[in-house]
Amino acid sequence: MAEQRRLERQNGIIAGVCGGIAVRFSISPFIVRLIFFILLLPGGLPGLLPYLILWILMPKRRD
């Protein structure tokens, strides 16, 4: 049976949100960070608000 990947904070520069999303969806963390950066450009709120919400809701990685 395939291992189910959970959305967990990991591989983080600030809080691990982008790293966790990247691992969950099997993409590069750079791509996710770039998307959040682009969302920050039009005033910050479109990128900052989802990031803060995910930071609060996502559990830390269990080792």
C-alpha positions as CSV (number, residue, x, y, z in Angstrom):
1,M,0.0,0.0,0.0
2,A,1.3,3.5,-0.8
3,E,2.4,5.7,2.0
4,Q,0.0,8.5,2.6
5,R,1.8,11.8,2.9
6,R,0.3,14.3,5.4
7,L,0.6,18.1,5.2
8,E,3.2,18.8,7.9
9,R,5.6,21.7,8.4
10,Q,9.1,20.7,7.5
11,N,12.2,21.7,5.6
12,G,11.6,25.3,6.7
13,I,13.3,28.5,6.2
14,I,10.8,30.5,8.3
15,A,8.1,28.1,9.5
16,G,8.3,25.1,7.2
17,V,4.9,25.7,5.5
18,C,6.3,25.8,1.9
19,G,8.5,22.8,2.6
20,G,5.6,20.9,3.9
21,I,3.4,21.7,0.9
22,A,6.2,20.8,-1.5
23,V,6.7,17.4,0.2
24,R,3.0,16.7,0.2
25,F,2.5,17.4,-3.5
26,S,6.0,16.1,-4.6
27,I,7.2,19.4,-6.0
28,S,10.2,21.6,-5.4
29,P,10.1,23.8,-2.3
30,F,11.5,26.5,-4.5
31,I,8.4,26.5,-6.6
32,V,6.1,26.8,-3.6
33,R,8.2,29.6,-2.1
34,L,8.2,31.4,-5.5
35,I,4.3,31.2,-5.6
36,F,4.1,32.7,-2.1
37,F,6.5,35.4,-3.0
38,I,4.5,36.3,-6.1
39,L,1.4,36.5,-4.0
40,L,3.2,38.8,-1.6
41,L,3.9,41.4,-4.3
42,P,0.5,43.0,-4.7
43,G,0.4,44.3,-1.2
44,G,1.3,41.3,0.9
45,L,-2.1,40.1,2.0
46,P,-2.8,37.5,-0.7
47,G,0.4,35.6,0.2
48,L,0.8,36.5,3.9
49,L,-2.7,35.6,5.1
50,P,-2.8,32.0,3.7
51,Y,0.8,31.5,4.9
52,L,-0.1,32.5,8.5
53,I,-3.2,30.4,8.5
54,L,-1.3,27.4,7.3
55,W,1.5,28.1,9.9
56,I,-1.1,27.9,12.7
57,L,-3.0,24.9,11.3
58,M,-0.2,22.6,10.0
59,P,1.3,20.3,12.6
60,K,5.0,20.1,13.0
61,R,6.7,17.1,11.4
62,R,6.9,14.1,13.7
63,D,10.3,12.3,13.7
